[in-house]
Structure formats: C-alpha cells, structure tokens
C-alpha cells in the first residue's frame, strides 16, 4: 500500500500522542501508564487516614495517592 505525504501527515496528526509515547519509550523503556513500586515513609497518622479512605472508597491506597497527586 502506497501512502502519499498528505495521508502520512494526517495519520501523524491524528495519533500524535501515541507517537510521542512510543518515542519516549524508545528513549526510556518506560510507558507513562506503567506502574513502579517505591518505598516511602509516612507518619502513622497519615497511614491511618489512608486506611480509612481505603475502607470508605474501596480503592487501594496506591490508587488514592495517585489520584491526589
């Protein structure tokens, strides 16, 4: 299938975000929606608040933190 320049530019424009993600993946080997585990230190009070929110919403603590940041 032969693509002309106009078609190529249209495809690039329509899928700009996907091409940028793939370009970044080539550089870093990480996709923006990948998840990584990290260790953080929180006060007991903060942990208890997060546990209460977890019970109330049914969401994992990591998801609560991601949504707030």
Steps between C-alpha positions, in 0.01 A plus 500: 500500500645832390438797729531856379643780710155643579378166640816453705468850653131435582586173676782668694269785604216269608731275704746760628471396865559131420807582291638720780450218753679254273785746441537547875490120546789464255704742712404385851348150462210624715141560401306775681234258621746247644513466875809482720534406863669752731564515873387809689486588867173634636385590847269259681228765490523528122494124459189476716328770293587311182362177647173676586476637146570151367211354699269785404576499125607139444802620305857384568717748689736538204207604276385756760848652512527507118167679465595764756837582340 
